[in-house]
Amino acid sequence: MATAVEKWVDEVAALTRPKTVYWCDGSEGEARRIMEMGMSEEKITVHDVFSELNQATCPKAYLHRSHPTDVARTEQLTFVCYPDRERSGPNNNWKHPKDAKALMTGISRGCMKGKTMYVLPYMMGPVDSPYAKACIQVTDVSYVAVSMRIMTRMGTHVLKKIGSGENFTRGLHSVGDFSPDRRFIMHFPDEDFVWSVGSGYGGNALLGKKCFSLRIASWQGYRYGWLAEHMVIMGIEDIKGNVRYITAAMPSACGKTNLAMLESALPEYRIWTIGDDIAWLNIGPDGRLYAINPEAGFFGVAPGTSMKTNPNMVRTLKAAKFYPTLYTNVALDRKTNEPWWEGFSDPDGKDLVDWQGNPWNPSLGTKAAHPNSRFTVSLYNCPIVSREVDNPLGVPISAILLGGRRSRLIPLVAESFDWPHGVFTGARTGSETTAAAAGKVGVLRRDPFSMLPFCGYNMGDYFRHWINIGRLCARPPRIYSVNWFRTDEQGKFIWPGFGDNARVLRWVLDRIDGKVGARETPLGLVPHVKDLVLDGLAIPEDRVESLFAVKPGEWDAELAEVKAFWNPFGRHIPNELNQAYEKMARALKA
């Protein structure tokens, strides 16, 4: 008798009509075979899906070039489908499930003709964790099949875990013909189902990532009392061997991966990486908040990554432990057959072709690598991966950092007065946009908890859920706002960032341990400069002080924008947030 998984796969095959159906076992040998097919049998425009890179200098590494119209998340074509629009909230595009399925059925009929349909059984989270989720995705492109093997815990053990039951998340993906007119990502939270057609980009096609681990999982968390968040998970070990764990929410390309893999400028502190993008947070038996990373890999932004900015990521990419490592839409040095991107090294002396395969040199005035070019690499290649990475219960969280890219107003670090005030801080967070989302770069938009594109239900209810989680915790983590990107009058960054961000982390830990005081501002508690470890930094004290300046006259527009962002949520905005808003507004006026 067919299992629920087999019945569903048969239904999808009947609709999409692939040439063959291949059930993946997650083995390395299988990954090699799929890679070989992508280098010989499949093409995207004129390029093979994969091309092999220099195996001496980039072991187990391959280049992928995506369709030129398919290079970022398509948020305007991403929908959350509930029977009632209000549950979706103004933060999401909405379609009624019946309308969405009618549209997607028409687009998907016969979309896999002549192709292989890969069936991907995978776990989000450590296999033995009570918080992990079993999932099945189908796809018709080798790039997604191999990427999912890197990013998740894929294998036949997942089918055994599901057994004859129906408790699994479904994901239907096809690149179709890549037409932007037939490109949609539909989420059905009540059914634990994601349906994506027309895109091969990671955020739209690796359905275990943003689609399930955030949009669907956030709704699951709301219903069952946990949180699915766009957050780093990292451990900070002091000189005595004590390790504390923190999470940090930051939009894409705002230093999240660099923070997760920090090479500390303070020798007495060492960083351990658990995850750089997603955290599932559950209240443990002791009443503390615990985090697991549902992923098993990194899908990071390449431009700007170098031995200066993130040496541990470069070491991860060069490691040869787990097969393969993928580079997407980077440039290629034809002389050495190595990947290249802006910020990695000097382009002089290189024979570069750009991300679309065209000859390139700096005089063209274009970028060689796409601004949102990516690498996909196993978490287990990381030289500082935490030994707790597969702990089924997760790690206890002492602090939560909320960040973004702000050139003014927001201090380097500020501690929230209490948990509800921390939720208020997250709810008003804004960031200057990056290339990870389609649209203009550098425009300020509200991005509460860095979850605006990923919260799978009404964000006003999401804020209420956050407040309730804090009330249920016996010892909730402290919440901090951070901003590495404040600039001076000439537009230059004041804070050096990167490894020196460990100085901020030390202050956070000192606050948790009660070792240092703080100065109260309308935004929260900020450091006394004397309590920051600044040895070795050539920054005058007045410039450091400017990182914490709060100038009330500059906040009128910010306050108005926050209120305007909240207004569409109406009665869903918790009263605690309105009270915190009024309190801050009064303090700024005073």
C-alpha positions in Angstrom: 0.0 0.0 0.0 1.4 3.4 -1.0 2.4 5.8 1.8 1.2 9.4 2.0 4.5 10.6 0.6 4.3 8.2 -2.4 0.7 9.2 -3.1 1.6 12.9 -3.0 4.6 12.4 -5.3 2.4 10.5 -7.7 -0.1 13.3 -7.8 2.6 15.9 -8.5 4.1 13.7 -11.3 0.6 13.3 -12.9 0.3 17.1 -13.0 3.9 18.1 -14.0 4.6 15.0 -16.3 8.3 14.5 -15.8 10.3 12.1 -18.0 11.5 10.2 -14.9 11.1 10.4 -11.1 14.3 10.0 -9.1 14.2 9.5 -5.3 17.3 11.0 -3.7 19.1 9.2 -0.9 21.4 12.1 0.0 24.7 10.2 -0.5 27.9 11.8 -1.8 28.0 9.4 -4.8 24.5 10.5 -5.8 25.5 14.2 -5.5 28.4 13.5 -7.9 26.1 11.8 -10.4 23.6 14.7 -10.2 26.5 17.2 -10.7 27.7 15.3 -13.7 24.2 15.5 -15.2 24.2 19.2 -14.6 27.5 19.5 -16.5 26.3 17.5 -19.5 22.6 17.1 -19.8 21.0 20.3 -18.4 21.4 23.9 -19.5 20.1 27.3 -18.2 20.1 29.6 -21.3 23.4 28.8 -23.0 25.3 27.6 -19.9 25.5 24.2 -18.4 24.0 24.1 -14.9 27.4 23.5 -13.4 31.0 24.0 -14.5 33.9 22.6 -12.6 36.3 25.0 -11.0 40.1 24.6 -10.3 40.1 21.6 -8.0 43.6 22.2 -6.7 42.8 25.7 -5.3 39.0 25.3 -4.9 38.5 21.7 -4.0 35.0 20.2 -4.7 33.9 23.6 -6.1 31.6 24.4 -9.0 30.2 27.4 -10.8 26.5 27.9 -11.5 25.1 30.7 -13.6 21.4 31.4 -13.2 18.9 32.8 -15.7 19.7 36.5 -16.0 16.1 37.5 -14.8 16.4 35.2 -11.8 18.9 36.6 -9.4 17.1 37.6 -6.2 14.0 36.9 -4.0 10.9 38.0 -5.9 8.9 39.4 -2.9 6.3 41.0 -5.1 5.4 37.5 -6.5 5.5 35.7 -3.1 2.1 35.1 -1.6 0.7 33.7 1.7 -2.6 32.0 1.2 -5.2 31.9 4.0 -8.9 31.7 3.6 -9.1 35.2 5.2 -6.9 38.1 4.2 -6.5 39.6 7.7 -4.6 36.5 9.0 -2.1 37.1 6.2 -1.7 40.8 7.3 -0.5 43.8 5.4 3.0 42.5 5.5 2.2 39.8 3.0 0.8 39.5 -0.5 -2.4 37.5 -0.2 -4.4 35.1 -2.3 -7.3 32.8 -1.4 -6.0 29.2 -1.4 -8.6 28.2 -4.0 -7.5 31.0 -6.4 -3.8 30.3 -5.7 -4.1 26.6 -6.5 -6.1 27.2 -9.6 -3.4 29.6 -10.9 -0.5 27.3 -9.9 -2.2 24.2 -11.4 -2.5 25.9 -14.7 1.1 27.1 -14.7 2.4 23.7 -13.5 0.6 21.4 -15.9 3.3 19.7 -17.9 6.0 22.0 -16.6 8.5 19.1 -16.1 8.1 17.5 -19.5 11.3 15.9 -20.7 13.0 16.5 -17.3 13.9 14.5 -14.2 11.8 15.1 -11.2 14.0 14.8 -8.1 12.3 13.8 -4.8 14.2 15.3 -1.9 13.5 13.9 1.6 15.1 16.1 4.2 15.0 17.2 7.8 15.1 20.8 9.0 17.0 20.6 12.3 19.1 17.9 13.9 17.6 14.5 13.0 16.9 13.5 16.6 15.7 16.8 17.8 12.1 17.0 19.1 12.0 20.4 17.4 13.1 19.1 13.9 10.6 18.8 11.0 10.5 16.2 8.2 10.0 17.6 4.7 9.6 16.4 1.1 10.5 18.7 -1.8 10.3 17.9 -5.5 12.2 19.8 -8.1 13.2 19.6 -11.8 16.7 21.1 -11.7 19.9 19.6 -10.5 21.1 22.9 -9.0 18.3 22.8 -6.4 18.7 19.1 -5.7 22.4 19.5 -4.9 21.9 22.8 -3.0 19.3 21.2 -0.8 21.7 18.3 0.0 24.2 21.0 1.2 21.6 23.1 3.1 19.6 20.4 4.8 20.0 16.9 6.3 18.8 14.9 3.4 18.5 11.1 3.1 16.3 8.0 3.2 16.3 8.2 7.1 13.7 11.0 6.6 11.3 8.6 4.8 11.7 6.1 7.6 10.9 8.9 10.1 7.8 9.8 8.2 6.8 6.2 7.7 3.2 5.7 6.7 2.1 9.0 8.4 1.2 12.3 6.9 3.2 14.6 9.2 5.6 16.2 6.7 5.9 19.5 5.0 5.4 19.4 1.2 7.3 21.5 -1.4 6.6 21.5 -5.1 9.2 23.4 -7.2 9.8 23.7 -10.9 11.8 26.3 -12.8 9.3 26.0 -15.7 10.5 28.2 -18.5 11.9 30.9 -16.2 9.4 33.3 -17.5 8.8 36.2 -15.0 5.2 36.2 -16.1 4.8 32.7 -14.8 6.9 33.1 -11.6 5.1 32.7 -8.3 5.9 31.4 -4.8 2.7 30.4 -3.0 2.6 29.4 0.7 -0.3 27.5 2.2 0.5 27.6 6.0 -2.6 25.7 7.1 -1.5 22.8 4.9 2.3 23.0 5.5 2.7 23.3 1.7 4.8 25.6 -0.5 4.4 25.7 -4.3 7.1 27.6 -6.3 7.3 27.9 -10.1 9.5 29.9 -12.5 12.6 30.6 -10.4 15.8 28.7 -9.6 17.2 31.4 -7.2 17.9 30.0 -3.7 15.4 32.0 -1.7 12.7 31.1 -4.2 13.7 27.5 -4.9 15.4 26.0 -1.9 12.0 25.6 -0.2 13.4 24.4 3.1 15.0 27.8 3.6 13.0 31.0 3.7 9.8 29.4 2.5 9.4 26.7 5.1 11.9 27.5 7.9 10.5 31.0 8.2 7.2 31.7 6.5 5.5 28.3 7.2 7.4 27.7 10.4 6.6 31.1 11.9 2.9 30.2 11.6 3.6 26.8 13.2 5.5 28.6 16.0 2.6 31.0 16.5 0.2 28.1 16.9 2.3 25.9 19.1 4.3 28.4 21.2 7.8 28.8 19.7 9.6 31.2 17.3 11.0 30.8 13.8 13.5 33.7 13.3 15.8 35.2 10.7 18.8 35.0 13.1 22.4 34.0 13.7 23.2 31.5 16.5 26.7 31.8 17.9 28.6 30.9 21.0 31.1 33.2 22.7 33.8 31.5 24.8 35.8 33.5 27.3 39.3 32.8 28.6 38.0 30.6 31.4 36.2 28.3 28.9 32.7 29.6 29.7 30.4 29.7 26.6 27.4 31.9 26.3 25.1 31.8 23.3 23.4 34.6 21.5 21.1 35.1 18.5 21.2 38.1 16.2 18.6 39.3 13.6 19.9 41.2 10.7 18.7 41.6 7.1 20.6 39.9 4.3 24.0 41.6 3.5 24.1 43.5 6.8 27.0 41.5 8.3 25.0 38.6 9.7 27.3 35.9 8.3 30.4 37.9 9.3 29.1 38.1 12.8 28.2 34.4 13.0 31.8 33.5 12.0 33.6 36.4 13.7 37.4 36.2 14.2 37.5 38.2 17.4 39.8 41.2 17.7 39.9 40.4 21.5 42.2 37.3 22.0 40.5 36.4 25.2 37.2 35.6 23.4 36.6 32.9 20.8 33.5 32.5 18.6 31.7 29.2 17.8 29.3 29.1 14.9 26.0 27.3 15.0 24.1 29.1 12.2 24.2 32.3 10.2 20.7 32.7 9.0 17.8 31.0 10.8 17.0 30.1 14.4 14.1 28.1 15.8 13.6 29.1 19.4 11.8 27.0 22.0 11.2 27.3 25.7 13.2 24.5 27.4 12.3 22.5 30.5 14.2 25.0 32.7 12.1 28.0 31.3 15.0 29.4 29.3 14.9 30.0 25.5 16.8 27.5 23.5 17.8 27.7 19.8 18.5 25.2 17.1 19.7 25.9 13.5 17.3 24.1 11.1 19.8 24.3 8.3 23.0 22.4 7.6 24.8 24.9 5.3 25.6 28.5 4.4 23.9 30.3 1.5 26.0 33.5 1.8 26.5 36.7 -0.2 29.8 36.6 -2.0 30.6 40.3 -2.7 32.6 41.8 0.2 33.6 38.4 1.6 37.4 38.2 2.0 40.2 37.2 4.3 39.9 40.7 5.8 36.1 40.7 6.3 35.4 37.1 7.1 38.4 34.8 7.1 36.6 31.9 8.6 34.1 31.9 5.7 37.0 31.9 3.2 38.5 28.9 5.1 35.1 27.2 5.0 34.9 27.7 1.2 38.4 26.3 0.8 37.8 23.3 3.0 37.5 20.0 1.3 35.4 18.0 3.8 31.9 17.9 2.4 31.0 17.7 -1.3 30.3 20.0 -3.1 30.7 23.8 -2.7 28.7 25.9 -5.2 29.3 29.5 -6.4 26.4 31.2 -8.1 26.6 34.2 -10.4 30.2 35.2 -9.4 32.8 36.2 -11.9 35.4 33.7 -13.2 39.1 34.2 -13.8 39.7 32.2 -17.0 43.4 32.2 -16.4 43.2 30.2 -13.2 39.6 28.9 -13.5 38.8 30.3 -10.0 35.8 32.3 -8.8 36.1 36.0 -8.2 33.9 38.8 -6.8 34.2 42.4 -5.8 35.9 42.8 -2.5 37.7 39.5 -2.6 40.9 40.6 -4.2 42.4 43.1 -6.7 41.1 42.4 -10.3 44.4 43.5 -11.9 46.2 40.7 -13.7 43.1 38.6 -14.0 41.4 37.4 -17.1 37.8 37.9 -15.9 34.4 37.0 -17.4 31.4 38.4 -15.6 28.5 36.5 -14.0 26.8 36.0 -17.4 30.0 34.8 -19.1 31.0 38.0 -20.9 34.5 39.4 -21.0 35.0 42.0 -18.2 37.4 44.6 -17.0 37.0 47.5 -14.5 36.9 50.1 -17.3 33.4 48.8 -18.3 32.0 50.4 -15.1 29.8 47.3 -14.4 30.1 44.7 -11.7 31.8 41.5 -12.6 30.0 39.4 -10.0 26.3 40.0 -9.5 25.7 42.1 -6.3 23.7 39.2 -4.9 26.0 36.4 -6.1 26.2 33.6 -3.6 28.1 30.6 -2.3 26.5 27.4 -1.0 28.7 25.4 1.3 28.3 22.8 4.1 28.1 24.1 7.7 30.4 21.2 8.6 33.2 22.7 6.5 33.4 25.6 9.0 36.6 25.5 11.1 34.8 27.1 14.0 31.6 25.1 13.9 30.3 24.6 17.5 30.3 21.1 18.9 26.7 21.9 20.0 25.5 22.3 16.4 23.7 19.0 16.4 22.5 19.1 20.0 18.9 18.0 19.7 17.7 20.3 22.5 19.6 23.3 21.1 21.6 25.9 23.1 20.4 28.3 25.9 20.2 31.9 24.7 21.5 34.7 26.9 21.1 37.7 24.6 19.2 38.6 21.4 20.8 41.3 19.1 18.6 43.2 16.6 20.5 45.0 13.9 20.3 46.7 10.5 22.1 49.0 8.2 21.5 52.6 9.4 23.9 55.4 8.5 22.4 57.7 11.3 20.2 57.8 14.4 20.7 54.3 15.7 23.5 53.8 18.3 26.2 51.2 18.0 24.6 49.2 20.8 21.7 49.8 23.2 20.1 47.5 25.8 16.4 47.4 26.0 14.8 48.3 29.3 12.9 45.0 29.5 11.4 42.3 27.3 8.4 44.3 26.0 10.7 47.3 25.3 12.9 44.9 23.4 9.9 43.8 21.3 9.2 47.4 20.7 12.8 47.9 19.5 12.4 45.0 17.1 9.0 46.2 15.9 10.4 49.7 14.9 13.6 48.4 13.3 14.5 49.7 9.9 17.3 49.0 7.5 18.7 50.3 4.2 17.9 47.8 1.5 20.4 45.4 -0.1 20.7 43.4 -3.3 19.2 40.3 -1.8 15.7 41.5 -2.7 14.6 42.6 -6.2 14.3 46.4 -6.3 16.2 49.5 -5.4 19.3 49.4 -3.1 19.9 51.8 -0.3 16.3 52.7 0.4 15.2 52.7 4.1 12.4 50.3 4.9 11.0 49.0 8.1 12.1 45.5 8.7 10.9 44.4 12.1 13.2 41.6 13.6 14.5 41.3 10.0 11.4 39.3 9.3 9.3 41.6 7.1 9.7 39.4 4.0 9.5 36.2 5.9 6.7 36.4 8.6 4.1 34.0 7.4 1.1 35.7 9.1 -0.1 39.1 10.4 2.9 40.9 11.8 0.9 42.6 14.5 0.0 39.2 15.9 3.7 38.3 15.5 4.6 41.1 17.9 2.0 39.9 20.4 3.5 36.4 20.1 6.9 37.8 20.9 5.6 39.5 24.0 3.8 36.3 25.1 7.0 34.2 24.6 8.9 36.5 27.0 6.2 36.1 29.6 6.4 32.3 29.4 10.2 32.3 29.9 11.5 32.0 33.4 14.7 33.8 32.4 14.1 35.6 29.1 17.3 36.7 27.2 18.2 40.4 27.2 17.5 42.2 24.0 20.0 44.6 22.3 19.9 46.9 19.3 23.1 47.1 17.3 24.2 49.1 14.3 27.7 48.7 12.9 27.0 51.1 10.0 26.7 54.6 11.5 28.6 57.2 9.4 30.2 60.6 10.0 29.6 63.9 8.1 31.8 62.6 5.2 29.8 59.4 4.9 32.6 57.2 6.3 31.9 54.4 8.8 32.8 55.5 12.3 33.0 51.9 13.8 35.6 49.5 12.2 33.2 46.5 12.4 34.2 43.0 11.5 36.4 41.5 14.2 36.1 44.6 16.4 32.4 43.9 16.9 33.7 41.5 19.5 34.2 44.6 21.7 30.4 45.2 21.6 29.8 41.5 22.3 32.0 41.8 25.4 30.0 44.7 26.7 26.8 42.7 26.2 28.2 39.8 28.2 29.5 42.2 30.9 26.0 43.7 31.2 24.5 40.2 31.6 27.1 39.4 34.2 26.5 42.7 36.1 30.1 43.9 35.6 29.4 47.3 34.0 26.8 50.0 34.3 25.0 51.9 31.5 23.7 55.3 30.6 20.0 55.7 30.0 18.7 57.3 26.8 15.2 57.5 25.3 16.2 54.5 23.1 17.6 52.2 25.8 20.7 51.7 27.9 24.0 52.6 26.2 27.6 52.0 27.3 29.8 54.4 29.2 32.7 54.7 26.8 35.1 53.8 29.7 33.5 50.4 29.8 34.2 49.5 26.2 37.5 47.7 25.5 39.0 50.0 22.9 42.7 49.0 23.2 44.4 49.0 19.8 41.7 51.1 18.1 42.8 54.4 16.6 39.5 56.2 17.2 39.3 59.4 19.2 37.0 59.3 22.2 34.7 62.0 20.8 34.1 59.8 17.7 33.3 56.8 19.9 30.9 59.1 21.9 29.2 60.1 18.6 28.2 56.4 18.1 25.8 56.8 21.0 24.5 60.3 20.3 20.8 60.7 20.5 19.7 64.0 19.0 16.0 64.5 19.6 15.4 66.9 16.8 16.5 64.3 14.3 13.8 61.8 15.4 10.6 63.5 14.2 10.6 61.8 10.8 11.6 58.5 12.3 8.8 58.5 14.8 6.3 59.4 12.0 7.6 56.6 9.8 7.3 54.0 12.5 3.7 55.1 13.2 2.9 55.0 9.5 4.3 51.5 9.2 2.2 50.3 12.2 -1.0 52.0 11.1 -2.2 49.3 8.6 -1.9 46.7 11.3 -4.6 48.5 13.3 -5.9 46.6 16.3 -3.3 43.9 15.9 -0.5 46.1 17.3 -0.2 45.2 21.0 -0.9 47.9 23.5 2.5 47.4 25.0 4.2 48.7 21.8 2.0 51.8 21.7 2.9 52.5 25.3 6.6 52.1 24.6 6.3 54.3 21.5 4.6 57.1 23.5 7.2 56.8 26.3 10.1 57.1 23.8 8.4 60.1 22.1 8.0 61.9 25.4 11.6 61.2 26.4 12.9 62.5 23.1 10.9 65.7 23.5 12.1 66.1 27.1 
